[in-house]
Amino acid sequence: MDTKIISADHKRRSFLWFLLGILFGAGLTYTFSVMMMKKELPPPPSYSSHLSKEQLFKMMPAVDTDSVRFYNAQITTDAATATVVAGAVDATGKHLPDASGTVRFSMFKALTARGVEVGDLSWDDATVHVLHVRDAGRKNFSVNLSKEALNRLLAVRDCMGIGFTERTTSAGDPTFELAPVKYAGGVAYPVGTAGDVVVCVAPCPRVCGPDASLYLHGPTLGP
């Protein structure tokens, strides 16, 4: 047998094994990298409450809507049921009635695969949920976000709603952080950039209107 043929065939097989080794190694590296990327991805932020874009737009149909006021509230007297109650206000800080002439509020109830579920509340029912905060030994607060600022949040690419988180300002006041989010499978994911997140730095009772009767929590805010 020709030794030159054997040598050439051996070289070809060696080269093929060499190529297979490179491809196999690259595949392992890619798989490991993907696994590490998946492992290192942080979990979605945990928001205490949500309101969808549709629900927020529905709150602001009136020409005289100046802002939307967000109250910290609870579904029950258990602090673990913390939520948000919201309603539109005019330039004087007065809550606006709906088309029927009645003042109504929206309260976040649950985030499911079907979307954000809210309850439609009267003034009296909304007050009960707001004062549950006090019943649990926590402090009531509320924040106003202008219609323009809220529309900017909702205009963030892929935004489907707003996620709410209770924070504390540098002055020590409880407040809300509002972040644009999208929903998928009953989970909220942040969208936009860190610059799109809004922290309300002037919550009531730090900054309130002159008429306490215009607020669900009334003049007394402490537990």
C-alpha positions in Angstrom: 0.0 0.0 0.0 1.2 3.5 -0.8 2.4 5.1 2.4 1.8 8.6 0.8 -1.9 7.8 0.5 -2.1 6.5 4.1 -0.3 9.6 5.3 -2.7 12.0 3.3 -5.7 10.1 4.6 -4.5 10.3 8.2 -3.9 14.0 7.8 -7.4 14.5 6.5 -8.9 12.6 9.4 -6.8 14.5 11.9 -7.9 17.8 10.4 -11.5 16.8 10.5 -11.2 15.8 14.2 -9.5 19.1 14.8 -12.4 21.0 13.3 -14.9 18.9 15.2 -13.1 19.7 18.4 -13.2 23.4 17.7 -16.9 23.3 16.8 -17.7 21.2 19.9 -15.7 23.5 22.1 -17.4 26.6 20.7 -20.8 25.0 21.2 -20.0 24.3 24.9 -18.8 27.8 25.3 -21.9 29.3 23.8 -24.2 27.1 25.8 -22.3 27.9 29.0 -22.4 31.7 28.2 -26.2 31.5 27.6 -26.7 29.6 30.8 -24.6 32.2 32.7 -26.5 35.1 31.1 -29.8 33.5 32.0 -28.6 32.8 35.6 -27.3 36.4 36.0 -30.4 38.2 34.8 -32.0 40.0 37.7 -35.6 39.1 38.6 -38.3 41.7 37.6 -38.7 44.4 40.2 -41.4 43.8 42.8 -44.1 46.5 42.5 -46.8 46.9 45.2 -49.5 48.0 42.8 -50.3 48.6 39.1 -52.6 50.6 36.9 -52.8 49.9 33.2 -52.4 52.5 30.5 -56.0 52.1 29.5 -57.2 52.5 33.1 -55.1 55.7 33.5 -56.3 57.2 30.2 -59.9 56.5 31.3 -59.2 58.5 34.4 -58.2 61.6 32.4 -60.9 62.2 29.8 -62.0 65.6 31.1 -60.6 68.8 29.6 -60.2 70.2 33.1 -58.2 67.3 34.4 -55.0 68.8 35.9 -53.5 65.8 37.7 -54.1 62.3 39.0 -53.9 61.9 42.8 -52.5 58.5 44.0 -53.2 57.4 47.6 -51.5 54.7 49.5 -54.2 52.3 50.6 -54.8 48.7 51.7 -57.3 46.1 50.5 -57.7 45.0 54.1 -56.3 46.1 57.5 -53.3 43.8 56.8 -50.3 45.8 55.7 -49.4 43.0 53.3 -52.4 44.1 51.1 -50.9 47.5 50.3 -52.3 49.0 47.1 -53.0 52.3 45.4 -56.2 54.2 45.0 -56.3 56.8 42.2 -58.6 59.6 40.9 -58.3 62.7 38.7 -58.3 66.2 40.2 -58.7 69.7 38.7 -56.4 72.7 39.2 -57.9 73.4 42.6 -57.2 69.9 43.9 -60.8 68.8 43.8 -61.6 65.3 42.6 -63.5 65.3 39.3 -66.8 63.5 38.7 -67.3 61.0 35.9 -69.8 61.4 33.0 -72.6 60.5 35.4 -71.6 63.3 37.8 -70.3 61.0 40.5 -66.7 61.0 41.8 -65.3 57.5 41.4 -61.9 56.0 42.2 -59.8 53.1 40.9 -58.1 50.7 43.2 -55.5 48.0 42.2 -56.7 44.5 43.1 -54.4 42.0 41.3 -52.1 41.4 38.4 -53.0 38.3 36.5 -52.3 36.7 33.1 -55.4 38.6 31.9 -54.0 42.0 33.0 -54.4 44.5 35.7 -57.6 44.1 37.8 -59.0 47.1 39.5 -62.0 47.9 41.7 -64.3 50.8 40.9 -65.0 52.7 44.2 -67.2 55.4 45.5 -65.8 58.2 47.7 -66.9 56.4 50.9 -65.5 53.0 49.8 -62.2 54.5 48.7 -61.9 56.3 52.0 -62.3 52.9 53.9 -59.4 51.4 51.9 -57.2 54.5 52.4 -57.9 54.5 56.2 -57.0 50.8 56.4 -53.4 52.1 56.2 -53.9 53.9 59.5 -55.6 50.9 61.0 -52.4 48.9 60.3 -50.3 51.5 62.1 -48.8 53.0 59.0 -48.9 56.6 57.7 -51.3 57.8 55.0 -49.9 59.9 52.1 -50.9 61.0 48.7 -49.1 62.4 45.6 -50.3 64.3 42.6 -48.8 63.7 39.2 -49.7 66.2 36.5 -51.5 65.0 33.4 -48.5 66.0 31.3 -46.0 64.1 33.4 -48.3 61.0 33.4 -48.7 61.1 29.7 -44.9 61.2 29.3 -44.6 58.1 31.4 -47.3 56.3 29.4 -45.6 57.3 26.1 -42.4 55.4 26.9 -41.9 52.7 24.3 -43.6 49.4 25.1 -45.3 50.9 28.2 -48.5 49.1 29.1 -49.0 50.6 32.5 -47.4 52.0 35.7 -45.9 50.0 38.5 -46.0 51.6 42.0 -43.5 51.2 44.7 -43.6 52.8 48.2 -40.4 54.7 48.9 -39.1 57.3 51.3 -37.9 60.7 50.3 -34.6 62.2 51.5 -36.7 64.2 53.9 -38.1 61.0 55.4 -41.6 61.2 53.9 -43.3 58.2 52.5 -44.0 58.5 48.8 -44.6 56.7 45.5 -42.1 55.7 42.8 -43.8 55.3 39.5 -42.2 53.2 36.7 -43.4 52.4 33.2 -43.8 48.7 32.7 -45.1 46.0 30.3 -47.0 42.9 31.2 -46.6 39.4 30.1 -48.0 36.3 31.7 -49.0 38.1 34.8 -45.6 39.5 35.4 -44.5 43.2 35.2 -41.3 44.1 33.4 -39.7 47.5 33.5 -39.4 49.4 30.2 -37.6 52.6 29.2 -34.6 53.8 31.2 -33.8 54.8 34.8 -34.5 58.4 33.7 -38.1 57.5 33.0 -38.8 56.5 36.6 -40.6 59.2 38.6 -40.2 59.6 42.4 -42.8 62.1 43.8 -40.6 64.3 46.1 -43.5 66.4 47.5 -46.1 64.1 48.9 -49.0 65.2 51.1 -48.7 65.8 54.1 -45.4 67.5 53.2 -47.1 69.5 50.4 -51.0 69.6 50.5 -53.7 71.8 49.3 -55.4 74.2 51.7 -58.7 72.2 51.9 -58.3 68.9 53.8 -61.8 67.9 52.8 -60.6 67.4 49.2 -58.5 64.4 50.3 -59.7 60.9 51.1 -57.4 60.7 54.1 -58.7 64.0 55.5 -56.7 66.4 57.8 -55.1 63.6 60.0 -52.4 61.6 58.3 -50.5 59.9 61.1 -51.4 56.6 62.7 
